[in-house]
Amino acid sequence: MVNSLVERATSDMLIGPDWAMNIEICDILNHDPGQAKDVVKGLKKRLGSKNPKVQLLALTLLETLIKNCGDIVHMHVAEKDILHEMVKIVKKKPDFHVKEKILTLIDTWQETFGGPRARYSQYYAAYQELLRAGAVFPRRSERSAPIFTPPQTQPLSSYPQNLRNSDYQQEVAESSANSEFPTLSLTEIQNARGIMDVLAEMLNALDPGNKELSRCQGKAR
């Protein structure tokens, strides 16, 4: 099941990241860390695609997992050659946005996970290999923040409709402002839905007979 979710979240039919799907995959791994190995394996396969859109979606999902899941994901990313795959892609002179995304992620990770003497030195090794290959890393944004792993949540399908009005206030680190697809946290997605609901209700109050507004309000929920 989780492999099919990875494929759907990185489908070339998408016009951008499916944030609900990405967060659902995070929740599955937080609930069942044993599936992390298969997810990372699936992402490595998707990174091997010749389609830049698929590669970017895979990188965005990978970034989301690193930020929202625990040590088990960090370990599998380090030990299952996905970093090596990312280095290979950069060396092959890929699509500009793919290259910049990979360089930004590896630069962030090598610093976050502590350098050559860290538990997972593979992140730093990948960074050093790219430096030796002459890679020029993008300038870091002042808005960029370190990795943050929130407490375990539940699958999206189990969330009650009124959750967006609760006191759920987790904050997840922002991705680089230069990312092709900015990474959104579960809280940000829910807040956006809440804002849509409020706007729809206000407009509906002004024009109760507008069926189009009612449909939009239903979709927001």
C-alpha positions in Angstrom: 0.0 0.0 0.0 2.7 2.5 1.0 4.6 2.0 -2.3 1.4 2.9 -4.2 1.1 6.1 -2.2 4.7 7.0 -3.1 4.0 6.5 -6.7 0.8 8.6 -6.5 2.6 11.3 -4.6 5.2 11.5 -7.3 3.0 11.0 -10.4 3.9 13.1 -13.4 0.2 13.8 -13.7 0.3 16.1 -10.7 0.7 19.9 -11.3 2.5 20.2 -7.9 3.0 18.3 -4.7 0.0 16.5 -3.2 0.6 17.8 0.4 -2.2 15.7 1.9 -0.7 12.6 0.4 2.8 13.5 1.6 1.6 14.1 5.1 -0.4 10.9 5.1 2.8 9.0 4.2 4.6 10.7 7.1 1.8 9.7 9.4 2.0 6.1 8.2 5.7 6.0 8.9 5.3 7.6 12.3 2.6 5.0 13.1 4.6 2.1 11.6 8.3 2.9 11.2 8.9 -0.6 9.8 7.6 0.7 6.4 10.3 3.4 6.1 12.6 1.0 4.3 10.1 0.4 1.5 9.3 4.1 1.2 12.9 5.1 0.8 13.5 2.3 -1.7 10.5 3.5 -3.7 11.7 7.1 -3.6 15.1 6.0 -4.8 13.4 4.4 -7.8 11.4 7.5 -8.5 14.5 9.7 -8.3 15.9 7.5 -11.2 13.1 8.8 -13.4 14.1 10.8 -16.5 11.2 13.1 -15.9 12.3 16.2 -14.0 8.8 16.7 -12.5 8.8 13.2 -11.0 12.3 13.8 -9.6 11.2 17.1 -8.0 8.1 15.6 -6.5 10.2 12.7 -5.1 12.7 15.2 -3.6 9.9 17.2 -2.1 8.4 14.0 -0.5 11.8 13.0 0.7 12.4 16.4 2.3 9.0 16.2 3.9 9.8 12.8 5.4 13.1 13.9 6.7 11.4 16.9 8.4 8.4 15.1 9.8 9.5 11.6 10.6 12.0 10.2 13.0 15.4 8.6 13.2 14.4 5.5 11.3 13.9 7.6 8.1 17.2 9.4 8.6 18.9 6.0 8.9 17.4 4.5 5.8 18.1 7.6 3.7 21.7 7.4 4.9 22.2 3.6 4.4 20.1 2.8 1.3 22.2 4.7 -1.2 19.6 7.3 -1.9 22.2 10.0 -1.1 24.6 8.4 -3.6 21.8 8.4 -6.2 21.3 12.2 -5.6 25.0 12.8 -6.0 25.0 10.8 -9.3 22.0 12.9 -10.6 23.9 16.2 -9.9 27.0 14.9 -11.7 24.9 14.0 -14.8 24.0 17.7 -15.2 20.2 17.3 -14.8 17.4 19.8 -15.0 18.4 23.1 -13.2 15.6 22.9 -10.6 16.4 19.3 -9.8 20.1 20.1 -9.3 19.4 23.1 -7.1 16.9 21.1 -5.0 19.4 18.3 -4.4 22.2 20.7 -3.6 20.0 22.6 -1.1 18.9 19.4 0.6 22.3 17.8 0.9 23.8 21.1 2.2 21.0 21.4 4.8 21.3 17.8 5.9 25.1 17.6 6.2 24.9 20.5 8.6 21.9 19.3 10.5 23.2 15.8 11.0 26.5 16.9 12.4 29.4 16.6 10.0 32.0 13.8 9.5 31.8 12.5 13.1 28.0 12.3 13.2 26.0 9.1 13.6 25.1 9.3 10.0 28.3 10.6 8.4 26.9 9.7 4.9 25.2 13.0 4.7 28.5 14.9 5.1 30.3 12.4 2.8 27.7 13.2 0.0 28.3 16.9 0.6 32.1 16.5 0.3 31.8 14.4 -2.8 29.8 17.1 -4.5 32.3 19.8 -3.4 35.1 17.7 -4.9 33.1 17.4 -8.1 33.0 21.2 -8.3 29.4 21.7 -7.3 28.4 25.2 -6.2 25.8 25.1 -3.5 23.0 27.7 -3.5 23.2 30.5 -1.0 21.2 29.7 2.1 18.1 31.6 2.8 17.8 33.5 6.1 14.3 31.9 6.4 15.7 28.3 6.3 15.4 26.4 9.5 16.9 23.1 10.9 15.2 19.7 10.7 12.3 19.4 13.2 10.6 16.1 13.9 7.1 16.6 15.5 5.3 14.1 17.7 3.5 11.2 16.0 0.1 12.1 14.4 -2.7 9.9 13.0 -3.5 9.2 9.4 -5.4 12.0 7.7 -8.5 9.8 7.1 -9.0 9.6 10.9 -9.0 13.4 11.6 -12.4 14.8 12.6 -13.7 17.7 10.5 -13.4 20.2 13.3 -9.7 19.5 13.9 -8.7 22.7 12.1 -10.4 24.6 14.9 -8.6 22.8 17.7 -5.5 23.8 19.6 -3.2 21.7 17.4 -0.2 24.0 17.1 2.8 22.0 15.9 5.3 24.0 13.9 7.4 22.3 11.2 10.6 23.9 9.8 10.2 25.8 6.6 12.1 24.6 3.5 14.4 26.8 1.6 12.8 29.8 0.0 14.6 28.7 -3.2 12.8 25.3 -3.3 10.9 24.6 -6.5 8.1 23.2 -4.3 8.0 24.7 -0.7 7.4 22.1 1.9 4.2 22.6 3.9 3.5 21.2 7.4 0.2 19.5 8.3 -0.6 22.6 10.4 -0.2 24.9 7.5 -2.4 22.8 5.3 -5.1 22.7 7.9 -4.9 26.4 8.6 -5.3 27.1 4.8 -8.4 24.9 4.8 -9.8 26.8 7.8 -9.2 30.1 6.1 -11.0 28.9 3.0 -14.0 27.8 5.2 -14.2 31.2 6.9 -14.1 33.0 3.6 -16.7 30.7 2.0 -19.0 31.2 5.0 -18.6 35.0 4.8 -19.4 35.0 1.1 -22.3 32.6 1.5 -23.8 34.9 4.2 -23.7 37.8 1.8 -25.1 35.7 -1.1 -27.0 32.7 0.3 -28.3 31.7 -3.1 -24.9 31.3 -4.7 -24.6 27.5 -5.3 -21.1 27.9 -6.6 -19.9 29.2 -3.2 -21.6 26.3 -1.5 -19.7 23.8 -3.7 -16.4 25.6 -3.0 -17.1 25.4 0.7 -17.8 21.7 0.5 -14.5 21.1 -1.4 -12.5 23.1 1.2 -13.7 20.6 3.8 
